[in-house]
Amino acid sequence: MSDETATVDPMAEAAEKWARDFAVRAGVVHPISVKTILAGVTRTGIDFFFERPSEFAAARVLMSLIDQGEEVTVKVHADNWIRVSVSVENDRITQGEEDEA
């Protein structure tokens, strides 16, 4: 395997798409940073990052996740980023893909 070949985790890729789609459904229309932190066997950890002036967008995603019954962690970083972290069941992520098909 060469150094130029990147391994792509399909669940991590699906989780990132799910997270971006979720943010849009929550009413967040501007780009945000999304990072899959752990694509596990049954759950995937996702971090949503918002610039500090976008605290209302962060709140929309946060409250939408809580409304869905998810446990959410919020942290404000010193460099003015807000991180909203959640662990989502993989079935929920893949179900979202099936709904679109």
N, C-alpha and C positions, 0 to 999 in steps of 0.2 A: 504494500500500500504506500502510495507516495504522500508526501507532505501536503500536496495540493488537494487531495481528496478529503472532503469533509464528511463526517458521519452525521446524518440527520436523523433525529429521533422523531418518528411520526407522531407519537403522543405529544411531545413537546411542541411540535409544529401545530398540531390540532389545538392544543391548549392556548397557544398564543393567538390563534385566529378566534377561538371561542371568547377569549378575554377581550379582544378588540371589539368583536360583535356585541358582547355584553355591555361594554362601555357605551357604545352607540345607542343600544336599546335603553340605557340608563339616562340618555340625554346628553352625553359628552360628545361634542361634535369636532373638537380640535384634536390633533394628534397627541397621544400620550405614549410613554415608554412602557412596554410590557415585557416581563422576563419570566420565563418558566424556570423555577428554581429546583424542582425535583419532579421528574416524571416517574412516579412509582408504579407498582403493580395495580393498586386500587385507587390511589389518589394522586393528584398532581398539584404541587405548590405553584402559585402564581403571584408575582409582585406587580402591582400597578404603580407607576411613578408619575407624580405630578409636580410641576413647578409650584412653588409656594403661592404665587398670585392666583393659581387655579384651584384654590381650596374648595370652592363650591363644586367644581367638577369632581374632585376627590370625594366630597361629601355625597354627591349623587351616586357614584359607584359604590361607596361604602354602604349607604342606606339601601340600595338595591340588592346588594349581597346579603345584608341582614334580613331584608324582606323575603329572600329566598331561603332563609334558614341557615345561612353559612356563618361560621365563626370567623371573625375578621380581626386582624391586628393592624393598628395604625401607628406609624412612627414619623416624626418630623426630624429630618436630618439637618445637621449644622449648615450644610451647603444649600439650604433652602429647598430641599426636595421633600415631598410628602410621599411616604410609601404605604400603600394599602396591600396587605398580604392576606391570602386566603388559600386554603387547601380544598380543592374541588374533586368530587368523585369522578373517576375516568368515564364511567357510564354516562354521566351528565354531559361531558365534553363530546363524547362520540355520538350521543343522541342528538346533539345540536347539529352535527355534521349530517346525520341521516335525515333530519327534518328539512335541511336545505336541498337534499337530493331529490 
